[in-house]
Amino acid sequence: MAGKIAFGLMVPITAACFIGMHLDKRLNTTPWMTIILLLLGVVVGFSGLYWMLKNDDN
């Protein structure tokens, strides 16, 4: 269960960070896309964590 939680948080946050850095380089918007997508990744990660823990109880 701990591995699922760590993986479920790590993947969206890491992916959002890398995509944000790539977009910042291409669009010359440093650091705004990274910040926005990182925050979005955190929200998605914790939403997934909540959903995972809620469904695990059933």
Distance bins in CASP14 RR format, pairs under 12 A and 6 or more apart:
PFRMAT RR
TARGET T0000
AUTHOR 0000-0000-0000
RMODE 2
METHOD distances of the structure
MODEL  1
1 7 0 0 0 0 0 1 0 0 0 0 0
1 8 0 0 0 0 0 1 0 0 0 0 0
1 49 0 0 0 0 0 1 0 0 0 0 0
1 52 0 0 0 0 1 0 0 0 0 0 0
1 53 0 0 0 0 1 0 0 0 0 0 0
1 56 1 0 0 1 0 0 0 0 0 0 0
1 57 0 0 0 0 0 1 0 0 0 0 0
2 8 0 0 0 0 0 1 0 0 0 0 0
2 9 0 0 0 0 0 1 0 0 0 0 0
2 49 0 0 0 0 0 1 0 0 0 0 0
2 52 0 0 0 0 0 1 0 0 0 0 0
2 53 0 0 0 0 0 1 0 0 0 0 0
3 9 0 0 0 0 1 0 0 0 0 0 0
3 10 0 0 0 0 1 0 0 0 0 0 0
3 11 0 0 0 0 0 1 0 0 0 0 0
3 49 0 0 0 0 0 1 0 0 0 0 0
3 52 0 0 0 0 0 1 0 0 0 0 0
4 10 0 0 0 0 0 1 0 0 0 0 0
4 11 0 0 0 0 0 1 0 0 0 0 0
4 48 0 0 0 0 0 1 0 0 0 0 0
4 49 0 0 0 0 1 0 0 0 0 0 0
4 51 0 0 0 0 0 1 0 0 0 0 0
4 52 1 0 0 1 0 0 0 0 0 0 0
4 53 0 0 0 0 1 0 0 0 0 0 0
4 55 0 0 0 0 0 1 0 0 0 0 0
4 56 0 0 0 0 1 0 0 0 0 0 0
5 11 0 0 0 0 0 1 0 0 0 0 0
5 45 0 0 0 0 0 1 0 0 0 0 0
5 46 0 0 0 0 0 1 0 0 0 0 0
5 48 0 0 0 0 1 0 0 0 0 0 0
5 49 1 0 0 1 0 0 0 0 0 0 0
5 50 0 0 0 0 0 1 0 0 0 0 0
5 51 0 0 0 0 0 1 0 0 0 0 0
5 52 1 0 0 1 0 0 0 0 0 0 0
5 53 1 0 0 1 0 0 0 0 0 0 0
5 56 0 0 0 0 1 0 0 0 0 0 0
6 13 0 0 0 0 0 1 0 0 0 0 0
6 14 0 0 0 0 0 1 0 0 0 0 0
6 45 0 0 0 0 0 1 0 0 0 0 0
6 49 0 0 0 0 1 0 0 0 0 0 0
6 52 0 0 0 0 0 1 0 0 0 0 0
7 13 0 0 0 0 0 1 0 0 0 0 0
7 14 0 0 0 0 0 1 0 0 0 0 0
7 15 0 0 0 0 0 1 0 0 0 0 0
7 45 0 0 0 0 0 1 0 0 0 0 0
7 48 0 0 0 0 0 1 0 0 0 0 0
7 49 0 0 0 0 0 1 0 0 0 0 0
7 52 0 0 0 0 0 1 0 0 0 0 0
8 14 0 0 0 0 0 1 0 0 0 0 0
8 15 0 0 0 0 0 1 0 0 0 0 0
8 41 0 0 0 0 0 1 0 0 0 0 0
8 42 0 0 0 0 0 1 0 0 0 0 0
8 44 0 0 0 0 1 0 0 0 0 0 0
8 45 1 0 0 1 0 0 0 0 0 0 0
8 46 0 0 0 0 1 0 0 0 0 0 0
8 47 0 0 0 0 0 1 0 0 0 0 0
8 48 1 0 0 1 0 0 0 0 0 0 0
8 49 1 0 0 1 0 0 0 0 0 0 0
8 50 0 0 0 0 0 1 0 0 0 0 0
8 51 0 0 0 0 0 1 0 0 0 0 0
8 52 1 0 0 1 0 0 0 0 0 0 0
8 53 0 0 0 0 0 1 0 0 0 0 0
9 15 0 0 0 0 0 1 0 0 0 0 0
9 16 0 0 0 0 0 1 0 0 0 0 0
9 41 0 0 0 0 1 0 0 0 0 0 0
9 42 0 0 0 0 1 0 0 0 0 0 0
9 43 0 0 0 0 0 1 0 0 0 0 0
9 44 0 0 0 0 1 0 0 0 0 0 0
9 45 1 0 1 0 0 0 0 0 0 0 0
9 46 1 0 0 1 0 0 0 0 0 0 0
9 47 0 0 0 0 0 1 0 0 0 0 0
9 48 0 0 0 0 1 0 0 0 0 0 0
9 49 1 0 0 1 0 0 0 0 0 0 0
9 50 0 0 0 0 0 1 0 0 0 0 0
9 52 0 0 0 0 1 0 0 0 0 0 0
9 53 0 0 0 0 0 1 0 0 0 0 0
10 16 0 0 0 0 0 1 0 0 0 0 0
10 17 0 0 0 0 0 1 0 0 0 0 0
10 41 0 0 0 0 0 1 0 0 0 0 0
10 42 0 0 0 0 0 1 0 0 0 0 0
10 44 0 0 0 0 0 1 0 0 0 0 0
10 45 0 0 0 0 1 0 0 0 0 0 0
10 49 0 0 0 0 0 1 0 0 0 0 0
11 17 0 0 0 0 0 1 0 0 0 0 0
11 18 0 0 0 0 0 1 0 0 0 0 0
11 41 0 0 0 0 1 0 0 0 0 0 0
11 44 0 0 0 0 1 0 0 0 0 0 0
11 45 0 0 0 0 1 0 0 0 0 0 0
11 48 0 0 0 0 0 1 0 0 0 0 0
11 49 0 0 0 0 0 1 0 0 0 0 0
12 18 0 0 0 0 0 1 0 0 0 0 0
12 19 0 0 0 0 0 1 0 0 0 0 0
12 37 0 0 0 0 1 0 0 0 0 0 0
12 38 0 0 0 0 1 0 0 0 0 0 0
12 39 0 0 0 0 0 1 0 0 0 0 0
12 40 0 0 0 0 1 0 0 0 0 0 0
12 41 1 0 1 0 0 0 0 0 0 0 0
12 42 1 0 0 1 0 0 0 0 0 0 0
12 43 0 0 0 0 1 0 0 0 0 0 0
12 44 1 0 1 0 0 0 0 0 0 0 0
12 45 1 0 1 0 0 0 0 0 0 0 0
12 46 0 0 0 0 1 0 0 0 0 0 0
12 47 0 0 0 0 1 0 0 0 0 0 0
12 48 0 0 0 0 1 0 0 0 0 0 0
12 49 0 0 0 0 1 0 0 0 0 0 0
13 19 0 0 0 0 0 1 0 0 0 0 0
13 20 0 0 0 0 0 1 0 0 0 0 0
13 34 0 0 0 0 0 1 0 0 0 0 0
13 37 0 0 0 0 1 0 0 0 0 0 0
13 38 1 0 0 1 0 0 0 0 0 0 0
13 39 0 0 0 0 1 0 0 0 0 0 0
13 40 0 0 0 0 1 0 0 0 0 0 0
13 41 1 0 1 0 0 0 0 0 0 0 0
13 42 1 0 1 0 0 0 0 0 0 0 0
13 43 0 0 0 0 1 0 0 0 0 0 0
13 44 0 0 0 0 1 0 0 0 0 0 0
13 45 1 0 0 1 0 0 0 0 0 0 0
13 46 0 0 0 0 1 0 0 0 0 0 0
13 47 0 0 0 0 0 1 0 0 0 0 0
13 48 0 0 0 0 0 1 0 0 0 0 0
13 49 0 0 0 0 0 1 0 0 0 0 0
14 20 0 0 0 0 0 1 0 0 0 0 0
14 21 0 0 0 0 0 1 0 0 0 0 0
14 37 0 0 0 0 0 1 0 0 0 0 0
14 38 0 0 0 0 1 0 0 0 0 0 0
14 41 0 0 0 0 1 0 0 0 0 0 0
14 42 0 0 0 0 0 1 0 0 0 0 0
14 44 0 0 0 0 0 1 0 0 0 0 0
14 45 0 0 0 0 0 1 0 0 0 0 0
15 21 0 0 0 0 0 1 0 0 0 0 0
15 22 0 0 0 0 0 1 0 0 0 0 0
15 37 0 0 0 0 1 0 0 0 0 0 0
15 38 0 0 0 0 0 1 0 0 0 0 0
15 40 0 0 0 0 0 1 0 0 0 0 0
15 41 1 0 0 1 0 0 0 0 0 0 0
15 42 0 0 0 0 0 1 0 0 0 0 0
15 44 0 0 0 0 1 0 0 0 0 0 0
15 45 0 0 0 0 0 1 0 0 0 0 0
16 22 0 0 0 0 0 1 0 0 0 0 0
16 23 0 0 0 0 0 1 0 0 0 0 0
16 33 0 0 0 0 1 0 0 0 0 0 0
16 34 0 0 0 0 1 0 0 0 0 0 0
16 35 0 0 0 0 0 1 0 0 0 0 0
16 36 0 0 0 0 1 0 0 0 0 0 0
16 37 1 0 1 0 0 0 0 0 0 0 0
16 38 1 0 1 0 0 0 0 0 0 0 0
16 39 0 0 0 0 1 0 0 0 0 0 0
16 40 1 0 1 0 0 0 0 0 0 0 0
16 41 1 1 0 0 0 0 0 0 0 0 0
16 42 1 0 0 1 0 0 0 0 0 0 0
16 43 0 0 0 0 1 0 0 0 0 0 0
16 44 1 0 0 1 0 0 0 0 0 0 0
16 45 0 0 0 0 1 0 0 0 0 0 0
17 23 0 0 0 0 0 1 0 0 0 0 0
17 24 0 0 0 0 0 1 0 0 0 0 0
17 31 0 0 0 0 0 1 0 0 0 0 0
17 33 0 0 0 0 0 1 0 0 0 0 0
17 34 1 0 0 1 0 0 0 0 0 0 0
17 35 0 0 0 0 1 0 0 0 0 0 0
17 36 0 0 0 0 0 1 0 0 0 0 0
17 37 1 0 0 1 0 0 0 0 0 0 0
17 38 1 0 1 0 0 0 0 0 0 0 0
17 39 0 0 0 0 0 1 0 0 0 0 0
17 40 0 0 0 0 0 1 0 0 0 0 0
17 41 0 0 0 0 1 0 0 0 0 0 0
17 42 0 0 0 0 0 1 0 0 0 0 0
18 24 0 0 0 0 0 1 0 0 0 0 0
18 25 0 0 0 0 0 1 0 0 0 0 0
18 33 0 0 0 0 0 1 0 0 0 0 0
18 34 0 0 0 0 1 0 0 0 0 0 0
18 37 0 0 0 0 1 0 0 0 0 0 0
18 38 0 0 0 0 0 1 0 0 0 0 0
18 41 0 0 0 0 0 1 0 0 0 0 0
19 25 0 0 0 0 0 1 0 0 0 0 0
19 26 0 0 0 0 0 1 0 0 0 0 0
19 27 0 0 0 0 0 1 0 0 0 0 0
19 33 0 0 0 0 1 0 0 0 0 0 0
19 34 0 0 0 0 1 0 0 0 0 0 0
19 36 0 0 0 0 0 1 0 0 0 0 0
19 37 1 0 1 0 0 0 0 0 0 0 0
19 38 0 0 0 0 1 0 0 0 0 0 0
19 40 0 0 0 0 1 0 0 0 0 0 0
19 41 0 0 0 0 1 0 0 0 0 0 0
20 26 0 0 0 0 1 0 0 0 0 0 0
20 27 0 0 0 0 1 0 0 0 0 0 0
20 29 0 0 0 0 1 0 0 0 0 0 0
20 30 0 0 0 0 1 0 0 0 0 0 0
20 31 0 0 0 0 1 0 0 0 0 0 0
20 32 0 0 0 0 1 0 0 0 0 0 0
20 33 1 0 1 0 0 0 0 0 0 0 0
20 34 1 0 1 0 0 0 0 0 0 0 0
20 35 0 0 0 0 1 0 0 0 0 0 0
20 36 1 0 0 1 0 0 0 0 0 0 0
20 37 1 0 1 0 0 0 0 0 0 0 0
20 38 1 0 0 1 0 0 0 0 0 0 0
20 39 0 0 0 0 0 1 0 0 0 0 0
20 40 0 0 0 0 1 0 0 0 0 0 0
20 41 0 0 0 0 0 1 0 0 0 0 0
21 27 0 0 0 0 0 1 0 0 0 0 0
21 29 0 0 0 0 0 1 0 0 0 0 0
21 30 0 0 0 0 1 0 0 0 0 0 0
21 31 0 0 0 0 1 0 0 0 0 0 0
21 32 0 0 0 0 0 1 0 0 0 0 0
21 33 1 0 0 1 0 0 0 0 0 0 0
21 34 1 0 1 0 0 0 0 0 0 0 0
21 35 0 0 0 0 0 1 0 0 0 0 0
21 36 0 0 0 0 0 1 0 0 0 0 0
21 37 0 0 0 0 1 0 0 0 0 0 0
21 38 0 0 0 0 1 0 0 0 0 0 0
22 29 0 0 0 0 0 1 0 0 0 0 0
22 30 0 0 0 0 0 1 0 0 0 0 0
22 33 0 0 0 0 1 0 0 0 0 0 0
22 34 0 0 0 0 1 0 0 0 0 0 0
22 37 0 0 0 0 1 0 0 0 0 0 0
23 29 1 0 0 1 0 0 0 0 0 0 0
23 30 0 0 0 0 1 0 0 0 0 0 0
23 31 0 0 0 0 0 1 0 0 0 0 0
23 32 0 0 0 0 1 0 0 0 0 0 0
23 33 1 0 1 0 0 0 0 0 0 0 0
23 34 1 0 0 1 0 0 0 0 0 0 0
23 35 0 0 0 0 0 1 0 0 0 0 0
23 36 0 0 0 0 1 0 0 0 0 0 0
23 37 1 0 0 1 0 0 0 0 0 0 0
23 38 0 0 0 0 0 1 0 0 0 0 0
24 30 1 0 1 0 0 0 0 0 0 0 0
24 31 1 0 0 1 0 0 0 0 0 0 0
24 32 1 0 0 1 0 0 0 0 0 0 0
24 33 1 0 1 0 0 0 0 0 0 0 0
24 34 1 0 1 0 0 0 0 0 0 0 0
24 35 0 0 0 0 1 0 0 0 0 0 0
24 36 0 0 0 0 1 0 0 0 0 0 0
24 37 0 0 0 0 1 0 0 0 0 0 0
24 38 0 0 0 0 0 1 0 0 0 0 0
25 31 0 0 0 0 0 1 0 0 0 0 0
25 33 0 0 0 0 1 0 0 0 0 0 0
25 34 0 0 0 0 1 0 0 0 0 0 0
26 33 0 0 0 0 1 0 0 0 0 0 0
27 33 1 0 0 1 0 0 0 0 0 0 0
27 34 0 0 0 0 0 1 0 0 0 0 0
27 36 0 0 0 0 0 1 0 0 0 0 0
29 35 0 0 0 0 1 0 0 0 0 0 0
29 36 0 0 0 0 1 0 0 0 0 0 0
29 37 0 0 0 0 0 1 0 0 0 0 0
31 37 0 0 0 0 0 1 0 0 0 0 0
31 38 0 0 0 0 1 0 0 0 0 0 0
31 39 0 0 0 0 0 1 0 0 0 0 0
32 38 0 0 0 0 0 1 0 0 0 0 0
32 39 0 0 0 0 0 1 0 0 0 0 0
33 39 0 0 0 0 0 1 0 0 0 0 0
33 40 0 0 0 0 0 1 0 0 0 0 0
34 40 0 0 0 0 0 1 0 0 0 0 0
34 41 0 0 0 0 0 1 0 0 0 0 0
35 41 0 0 0 0 0 1 0 0 0 0 0
35 42 0 0 0 0 0 1 0 0 0 0 0
36 42 0 0 0 0 0 1 0 0 0 0 0
36 43 0 0 0 0 0 1 0 0 0 0 0
37 43 0 0 0 0 0 1 0 0 0 0 0
37 44 0 0 0 0 1 0 0 0 0 0 0
38 44 0 0 0 0 0 1 0 0 0 0 0
38 45 0 0 0 0 0 1 0 0 0 0 0
39 45 0 0 0 0 0 1 0 0 0 0 0
39 46 0 0 0 0 0 1 0 0 0 0 0
40 46 0 0 0 0 0 1 0 0 0 0 0
40 47 0 0 0 0 0 1 0 0 0 0 0
41 47 0 0 0 0 1 0 0 0 0 0 0
41 48 0 0 0 0 0 1 0 0 0 0 0
41 49 0 0 0 0 0 1 0 0 0 0 0
42 48 0 0 0 0 0 1 0 0 0 0 0
42 49 0 0 0 0 0 1 0 0 0 0 0
43 49 0 0 0 0 0 1 0 0 0 0 0
43 50 0 0 0 0 0 1 0 0 0 0 0
44 50 0 0 0 0 0 1 0 0 0 0 0
44 51 0 0 0 0 0 1 0 0 0 0 0
45 51 0 0 0 0 1 0 0 0 0 0 0
45 52 0 0 0 0 1 0 0 0 0 0 0
45 53 0 0 0 0 0 1 0 0 0 0 0
46 52 0 0 0 0 0 1 0 0 0 0 0
46 53 0 0 0 0 0 1 0 0 0 0 0
47 53 0 0 0 0 0 1 0 0 0 0 0
47 54 0 0 0 0 0 1 0 0 0 0 0
48 54 0 0 0 0 1 0 0 0 0 0 0
48 55 0 0 0 0 1 0 0 0 0 0 0
48 56 0 0 0 0 0 1 0 0 0 0 0
49 55 0 0 0 0 0 1 0 0 0 0 0
49 56 0 0 0 0 0 1 0 0 0 0 0
50 56 0 0 0 0 0 1 0 0 0 0 0
50 57 0 0 0 0 0 1 0 0 0 0 0
51 57 0 0 0 0 0 1 0 0 0 0 0
51 58 0 0 0 0 0 1 0 0 0 0 0
52 58 0 0 0 0 0 1 0 0 0 0 0
END
